[in-house]
Amino acid sequence: MNIVRLVAILLITPALLFAQDPDFSQQYATPLNLNPALAGNFNGTYRVGGMYRDAWRAASPVPIATYVFNGEYRFQLGPDKKNNDYGAAGLKFFSDRTSIIEHNTNAISALFAFHKSLSDYSRQYLSIGFEVGITQKNINYENLNFEDEYNGINGFQGFTTEELQANNFGYGDYSMGLNYFSEINKKNDLSVGVTAKHLSNPNVSFWRASDSQDPDLEKVNRLGILLGLQAVTRHQLSYAVSIHPRIIGKYQGGAFAQIFGGSTVRYDFNNFNNSAVHAGLFARVASTEGSFGLAHVVPFFGFEVNNMLMGISYDININDALMNSQGVGVLEFSVSYTGEVEEDSAWCPEF
């Protein structure tokens, strides 16, 4: 696809498609991006982390790069130490950069969550979380060439007469979520959550402020409210081995749906430097032209030492892998650190 066609899709016909959120494979490695109710849903006082996502490297000279950085602080509510209720506050920064046409998205948001203990005798929590943020989108026209700039011989010269819109705008965004956690026994626990993102259903079209009278010009491209469901369980098979099956479902804007599922296996090195390894395999099934089909297979490997988690995964695009030996995959790196851990058992899934 040439640059002119790509820009046309992004700018001229935005209403033909609903905008969509980027999909991470290590979704629990950035829990604030998955569900605001997961803010503070960990064993410790604070947690910081980040992720780098590298996409379309085989299909483009410049890949699409996505960054996420987040931090959380968890605190006990009330002066009574027997009170098991907790609150949490978090901050998240997101950046998505398509360098080949310099189409960039940057977002920063604050998150707040309340974790209500449901039992004095076991670890059961009902959590509610809220997210308030600002998103900014921009595109650079300087490096783009249009048909009326071509001199007919050997290059592009002069100035285009195309009606280009303002290349920068921002909007507010809001999300909320619920999550239930239960430690069934010492070997098994369950976490289930629901979320609703982009409640303001913002218009993300660059033509939003156009004064053009063209009746065929669509000036609205709604991001679409995203509804999500996530569930994960932990089963301790032995002293050293546990499995973590999970499933995540998303439905956005009436035009996009997907199911992401699989499992990781954790092997504990008998508390040698508090280290462990994680390995897993996931699959993403997504809607394509009105029907569901297998879109990606994702192998994963992670390493844990003391209170730090590091993970790497690679999305194998099934369609491109069948048609192109190079494939068009997505590589992800994640790292997180939890501070002031006081308890032996965690109550948040990893990666």
HUURNOR-V610674 format. One record per backbone hydrogen bond with DSSP energy under -1.0 kcal/mol. NH is the residue of the N-H (numbers start at 1). CO is the residue of the C=O. If there is no record, write none. Layout:
NH;CO
NH;CO
//
This chain:
6;2
7;3
8;4
9;5
10;6
11;7
12;8
13;8
16;13
17;14
19;222
27;25
29;26
33;30
35;31
38;35
39;36
41;38
42;40
45;339
46;339
47;72
48;337
49;70
50;335
51;68
52;333
53;66
54;331
55;64
60;56
64;55
65;97
66;53
67;95
68;51
69;93
70;49
71;91
72;47
73;89
74;45
75;87
77;85
83;80
86;115
87;75
88;113
89;73
90;111
91;71
92;109
93;69
94;107
95;67
96;105
97;65
98;103
101;98
102;98
103;98
104;138
105;96
106;136
107;94
108;134
109;92
110;132
111;90
112;130
113;88
114;128
115;86
116;126
118;124
124;122
125;181
126;116
127;179
128;114
129;177
130;112
131;175
132;110
133;173
134;108
135;171
136;106
137;169
138;104
139;167
144;141
149;146
150;147
151;155
157;149
164;162
169;137
171;135
173;133
175;131
176;196
177;129
178;194
179;127
180;192
181;125
182;190
183;123
184;182
185;188
189;234
190;182
191;232
192;180
193;230
194;178
195;228
196;176
197;226
199;174
201;198
204;221
208;205
210;207
217;214
223;202
226;197
227;251
228;195
229;249
230;193
231;247
232;191
233;245
234;189
235;243
236;187
237;241
238;241
242;266
243;235
244;264
246;262
247;231
248;260
249;229
250;258
251;227
252;256
253;225
255;252
256;252
258;250
259;285
260;248
261;283
262;246
263;281
265;279
266;242
267;277
268;240
269;275
270;268
272;269
275;272
276;304
277;267
278;302
279;265
280;300
281;263
282;298
283;261
284;296
285;259
286;293
287;257
288;291
291;288
293;286
295;284
296;284
297;316
298;282
300;280
301;312
302;278
303;310
304;276
305;308
306;273
308;305
309;336
310;303
311;334
312;301
313;332
314;299
315;330
316;297
318;295
321;317
322;318
323;319
324;320
330;315
331;54
332;313
333;52
334;311
335;50
336;309
337;48
338;307
339;46
//
